Amino acid sequence: MKLTKLEKSWAMYDWANSAYTLTVTTTVFPLYFKAAASELGVTASQSTAYWGFANSIATFLVAFLAPVLGTLADYYGFKKRFFMFFLALGVTANLVLGLVPETQWLLLLGVYILTAIGFAGSNVFYDAFLVDVTTDERMDHVSSMGFALGYIGSTIPFIIAMAIILLSQMGILPFDGFTTPKIAFALTAVWWFAFSFPIVRNVEQVHGLPREPQPIAKSFTRLKNTFVNIQHHKAAFLFLAAYFFYIDGVDTIIKMATSYGSDLGVSDNNLLIILLVTQFVAFPSAIIFGRLAGHFKGKVMLYVAIALYTGICIYAYFMKTTLDFWILAMLVGLVQGGVQALSRSYFAKLVPKKNANEFFGFYNIFGKFAAIMGPFLVGFVTLLTGKSNFGVMSIAVLFVIGGVLLTRVHPEEQVK
């Protein structure tokens, strides 16, 4: 099933911004931050905890803004403007990240929080654009292809960055250990900006509401009415409750994996190689999940992913070697793209298209507020016990609760 030009333009944003997820959030920046903090006497467990707290702060700020901005963006012409603002914030902050001295580790975390806000904020409106570029019948496939493109696109700047790091370590390039990460941040910002052009140029808001006087006040009124009439959107909100828990586990594993691997004694080079290979595993897996959803329905495949993630958290507790981390990473790669893509498309089918931004604002707030809990839980349990594996295993309960709540979602109850 080939993508149309409009669908491909939309999906290419995953290709663009996934470079940030892999290079900044998952690999280079956490290693860079931990090295910088270590130079200043911060212990490994403390830096892991602070890293979790920084991610919690960033997601809290986005979650606080998302519903109101999403409701306002349902008016024709607003969705693109908000998307562009957060895109610019993320790219600019990412460039600034490379200018902060490594001796200012608190400032590093502060600028990182801005990059995370730009990334997450643009995704609120990117996800909502899904209803504007395709049909209900094609949503699972298009959403899955977006994540698949993201996994491949993210590897290209990452490979370049890793080559610069390795060549510098070998003495072939004249950069020290604190300079090469800064080059990686700049490269990521350029990649993110350059490949955002297709969505900026070709994708426009199709479904929405006519503009009216006092749009901000009216947006708050519509937001209130959505809650008052929540019985008309029962399936969507039950799904969000399930999503709140299981996506928290997914996001936390993505954000904390590198720090956890480092605490286990896995070398930085091994971590980078493992996470690169994970992207190549995730690429076909995301497509396969999308196709299987056409045969077994998206909800069934979500159950499969949740069950696998629960097992992954339990397995993580017993990890001791680099081989264990390899196995964990490959298992995550098998399900990560699928659960994210099918969650997005499943929810898009439940919501009224003219209010897609409002509902995707809720989608984001549930996901982002959940992502406050996971990293904080890992940080708190790690500080309490002094062992990262206890913190990671604690995430399993989130997947169990999410799976149970998902059984209560019945799409036929939804008023479209």
C-alpha positions in Angstrom: 0.0 0.0 0.0 1.8 3.1 -1.3 1.5 6.5 0.4 0.1 9.4 -1.4 2.1 12.6 -1.7 0.2 14.2 1.2 0.6 11.1 3.4 4.3 10.9 2.6 4.8 14.6 3.4 3.2 14.1 6.8 5.1 10.9 7.5 8.4 12.6 6.7 8.2 14.7 9.8 8.8 11.4 11.7 11.9 11.1 9.6 12.9 14.6 10.6 12.3 14.8 14.3 13.2 11.2 15.2 16.8 12.2 14.9 16.3 14.2 18.0 14.8 11.3 19.9 17.7 8.9 19.1 20.7 11.3 19.2 19.7 13.7 22.0 17.1 12.1 24.2 18.2 8.5 24.0 21.9 8.4 23.5 24.4 11.2 23.1 23.0 13.8 25.5 22.4 11.5 28.5 25.9 10.1 28.1 27.3 13.6 27.7 25.4 14.9 30.7 26.4 12.0 32.9 30.1 12.5 31.9 29.9 16.3 32.6 28.1 15.7 36.0 30.7 13.0 36.9 33.5 15.5 36.4 31.9 17.7 39.0 31.5 15.0 41.6 27.9 13.9 40.9 27.5 10.1 41.4 26.0 7.8 38.6 22.8 7.1 40.5 22.3 10.9 41.3 22.8 11.9 37.6 20.3 9.2 36.5 17.8 10.6 39.0 18.4 14.2 37.9 18.0 13.1 34.3 14.6 11.6 35.2 13.5 14.8 37.0 14.5 17.0 34.0 12.3 14.8 31.7 9.5 15.1 34.2 9.6 18.9 34.2 9.6 19.1 30.4 6.7 16.8 30.0 4.7 18.6 32.7 5.1 21.9 31.0 3.9 20.5 27.6 1.1 18.6 29.2 -0.1 21.8 30.9 -0.3 23.7 27.6 -1.4 21.0 25.2 -5.2 20.8 25.8 -5.8 24.6 25.6 -3.5 25.1 22.6 -5.1 22.0 21.0 -8.6 23.4 21.5 -7.6 26.8 20.1 -5.9 25.1 17.1 -9.2 23.5 16.0 -10.1 26.8 14.4 -9.1 26.9 10.8 -5.5 28.2 10.2 -4.3 27.9 13.8 -2.9 24.3 13.7 -0.1 25.1 11.3 0.9 28.2 13.3 1.3 26.3 16.6 3.1 23.5 14.8 5.6 26.0 13.4 6.2 27.7 16.7 7.2 24.5 18.6 9.2 23.3 15.6 11.3 26.5 15.7 11.7 26.3 19.5 12.9 22.7 19.4 15.4 23.3 16.5 16.8 26.6 18.0 17.2 25.2 21.5 18.9 22.1 20.1 21.5 24.4 18.5 22.0 26.3 21.8 22.5 23.0 23.6 25.9 22.8 21.9 26.9 26.2 23.2 26.4 25.6 26.9 29.7 24.9 28.7 29.9 21.3 30.0 30.8 22.7 33.5 27.3 24.2 33.7 25.4 20.9 34.1 22.3 22.5 35.6 22.1 24.9 32.6 22.5 21.9 30.3 19.4 20.3 31.8 17.6 23.7 31.5 18.3 24.0 27.7 17.5 20.3 27.2 14.1 21.0 28.8 13.4 23.6 26.1 14.4 21.2 23.3 12.0 18.6 24.8 9.2 21.2 24.9 9.7 22.0 21.3 9.8 18.4 20.2 6.8 17.3 22.2 4.8 20.5 21.4 5.2 20.1 17.7 4.1 16.5 18.0 0.8 17.5 19.4 -0.2 19.2 16.2 1.7 16.7 14.0 -0.3 13.8 15.4 -3.5 15.8 14.9 -2.7 16.4 11.2 -3.2 12.6 10.7 -6.9 13.2 10.3 -6.2 15.8 7.6 -4.0 13.7 5.4 -5.7 10.3 5.2 -8.8 8.2 5.7 -9.9 6.0 8.7 -9.2 2.9 6.6 -5.6 3.9 5.9 -4.7 5.4 9.3 -3.0 2.3 10.8 -0.8 1.9 7.8 0.0 5.6 7.4 0.8 6.0 11.2 3.0 2.9 11.2 4.8 4.1 8.1 5.5 7.4 9.8 7.2 5.6 12.7 9.0 3.3 10.4 10.5 6.2 8.4 11.4 7.8 11.7 13.5 4.8 12.7 15.5 4.8 9.5 15.8 8.6 9.2 17.0 8.9 12.8 19.9 6.5 12.1 21.6 8.6 9.4 22.6 11.7 11.5 23.2 9.3 14.4 25.7 7.3 12.3 27.5 10.4 11.3 27.6 11.6 14.9 28.9 8.3 16.1 31.6 8.2 13.4 32.8 11.7 14.5 32.9 10.4 18.1 34.8 7.2 17.3 37.2 9.0 15.0 37.9 11.6 17.6 38.6 8.8 20.2 41.0 7.2 17.8 42.9 10.6 17.4 42.0 10.9 13.7 39.8 14.0 14.3 41.0 16.7 16.7 38.0 16.8 19.0 37.8 16.0 22.7 35.1 14.1 24.5 33.0 17.2 25.3 33.2 18.7 21.8 31.9 15.8 19.7 28.5 15.7 21.5 28.1 19.4 20.7 28.7 18.6 17.0 26.1 15.9 17.2 23.5 18.3 18.7 24.1 20.8 15.8 23.9 18.1 13.2 20.6 16.9 14.7 19.1 20.4 14.6 20.0 20.9 10.9 18.5 17.5 10.0 15.3 18.2 12.0 14.9 21.6 10.3 15.7 20.4 6.7 13.3 17.5 6.6 10.5 19.4 8.1 10.0 21.2 4.8 7.6 18.6 3.2 5.0 18.9 6.0 5.4 22.7 6.2 5.0 23.0 2.4 2.3 20.4 1.6 0.2 19.7 4.7 -2.7 22.0 5.6 -5.6 21.8 8.0 -8.7 20.2 6.4 -11.0 19.5 9.3 -11.7 22.3 11.8 -14.1 24.9 13.1 -14.9 28.3 11.6 -13.2 31.2 13.3 -15.2 33.2 15.7 -14.8 36.3 18.0 -12.9 35.8 21.2 -11.4 32.5 20.1 -9.4 32.0 23.4 -12.4 32.4 25.6 -14.5 30.2 23.3 -11.7 27.6 23.4 -12.0 27.3 27.2 -15.8 27.0 26.8 -15.4 24.2 24.3 -12.9 22.5 26.6 -15.3 22.7 29.5 -18.2 21.4 27.4 -16.1 18.4 26.3 -15.7 17.4 30.0 -19.4 18.1 30.8 -20.5 15.9 27.9 -17.9 13.3 28.5 -20.5 10.5 28.1 -20.6 11.3 24.4 -16.9 10.5 24.2 -16.7 7.5 26.6 -14.5 5.3 24.4 -12.0 8.1 23.7 -11.6 8.9 27.4 -11.4 5.3 28.5 -8.7 4.8 25.9 -6.8 7.8 27.2 -7.0 6.4 30.7 -5.4 3.1 29.5 -2.9 5.1 27.3 -2.0 7.2 30.4 -0.5 4.1 32.0 1.0 2.0 29.3 2.6 4.8 27.2 4.2 6.1 30.4 6.1 2.8 30.5 7.1 3.1 26.9 8.4 6.7 27.1 10.2 6.0 30.4 12.1 3.0 28.9 13.1 5.2 25.9 14.3 8.0 28.0 16.0 6.0 30.8 17.5 3.1 28.7 20.9 4.7 28.1 21.4 5.8 31.7 20.4 2.4 32.9 22.8 0.7 30.6 25.6 3.0 31.7 24.8 2.1 35.3 25.1 -1.6 34.5 28.6 -1.0 33.1 27.8 -1.2 29.4 30.4 1.0 27.6 29.4 4.2 25.8 30.4 2.7 22.4 28.5 -0.5 23.0 25.4 1.6 24.1 25.6 3.6 20.9 25.9 0.5 18.7 23.2 -1.4 20.4 20.7 1.5 20.2 21.6 2.0 16.5 20.8 -1.6 15.7 17.6 -1.3 17.6 16.4 1.3 15.1 16.9 -1.1 12.2 15.0 -3.8 14.1 12.2 -1.3 14.8 11.8 -0.2 11.2 10.3 -3.5 9.8 8.6 -4.2 13.1 6.5 -1.0 13.0 5.4 -1.8 9.4 4.5 -5.4 10.4 2.5 -4.2 13.4 0.5 -1.9 11.0 -0.2 -4.7 8.6 -1.1 -7.2 11.4 -3.6 -4.5 12.7 -5.4 -4.9 9.4 -5.9 -8.6 10.1 -6.3 -8.8 13.9 -7.4 -5.2 14.6 -5.3 -2.5 16.3 -6.7 -3.2 19.8 -5.5 -6.8 19.7 -2.0 -5.7 18.6 -1.9 -3.2 21.4 -2.6 -6.0 23.9 0.4 -8.0 22.4 2.7 -5.0 22.7 1.6 -4.3 26.3 2.2 -7.9 27.3 5.7 -7.9 25.7 6.6 -4.7 27.5 5.6 -6.1 30.8 7.9 -9.0 30.2 10.7 -6.6 29.2 10.5 -4.8 32.5 10.7 -8.0 34.5 13.6 -9.2 32.4 15.4 -5.8 33.0 15.6 -6.5 36.7 17.8 -9.6 36.1 20.2 -7.9 33.6 23.9 -8.0 34.5 25.9 -8.1 31.2 26.2 -6.3 27.9 24.5 -9.3 26.2 21.5 -8.9 28.5 21.3 -5.3 27.3 21.5 -6.4 23.7 18.6 -8.8 24.2 16.5 -6.1 26.0 17.1 -3.5 23.3 16.1 -6.0 20.5 12.9 -6.8 22.4 12.1 -3.1 22.8 12.8 -2.6 19.1 10.2 -5.3 18.2 7.3 -3.5 19.9 8.2 0.2 20.4 7.1 1.6 17.0 4.1 -0.6 16.8 2.6 0.4 20.1 3.2 4.1 19.4 1.9 4.0 15.9 -1.3 2.0 16.6 -2.1 4.1 19.7 -2.0 7.2 17.5 -4.2 5.7 14.7 -6.6 3.9 17.1 -7.3 7.2 18.9 -7.6 9.1 15.7 -10.5 6.8 14.7 -12.3 7.5 17.9 -12.3 11.3 17.9 -14.5 13.8 16.0 -12.4 15.1 13.1 -13.4 18.7 13.5 -12.2 18.6 17.1 -9.1 16.6 16.3 -6.7 19.1 17.8 -8.7 19.4 21.0 -8.7 15.6 21.4 -5.1 15.2 20.5 -4.4 17.9 23.1 -5.9 15.4 25.6 -4.0 12.6 24.0 -0.8 14.6 24.6 -1.7 15.6 28.1 -2.4 12.1 29.1 0.7 10.8 27.5 2.9 13.6 28.9 1.5 13.7 32.4 2.0 10.0 32.5 5.6 10.5 31.4 6.1 12.6 34.5 5.3 9.6 36.7 7.6 7.1 35.0 10.9 8.9 35.1 10.2 10.2 38.5 9.3 6.7 39.7 12.6 5.4 38.3 14.5 8.2 39.8 12.9 7.9 43.2 13.3 4.1 43.5 16.9 4.3 42.2 17.8 6.9 44.8 15.9 5.0 47.5 17.6 1.6 46.8 20.8 2.7 45.1 20.1 0.2 42.3 18.7 1.1 38.9 17.2 -2.3 38.2 14.6 -1.9 41.0 13.5 1.4 39.4 13.2 -0.1 35.9 11.2 -3.2 37.1 8.7 -0.9 38.9 7.5 0.3 35.5 5.9 -3.1 34.8 2.9 -2.2 37.0 2.0 0.7 34.6 1.7 -1.7 31.6 -0.5 -4.1 33.6 -2.9 -1.3 34.6 -3.0 0.1 31.1 -3.8 -3.3 29.6 -6.7 -3.8 32.1 -8.2 -0.4 31.3 -7.9 -1.1 27.5 -10.3 -4.0 27.9 -13.0 -1.4 28.9 -12.7 0.5 25.6 -15.6 -0.2 23.2 -15.4 2.0 20.0 -19.1 1.4 19.2 -20.0 3.5 22.2 -18.2 6.6 20.7 -20.3 9.5 19.4 -18.6 10.8 16.3 
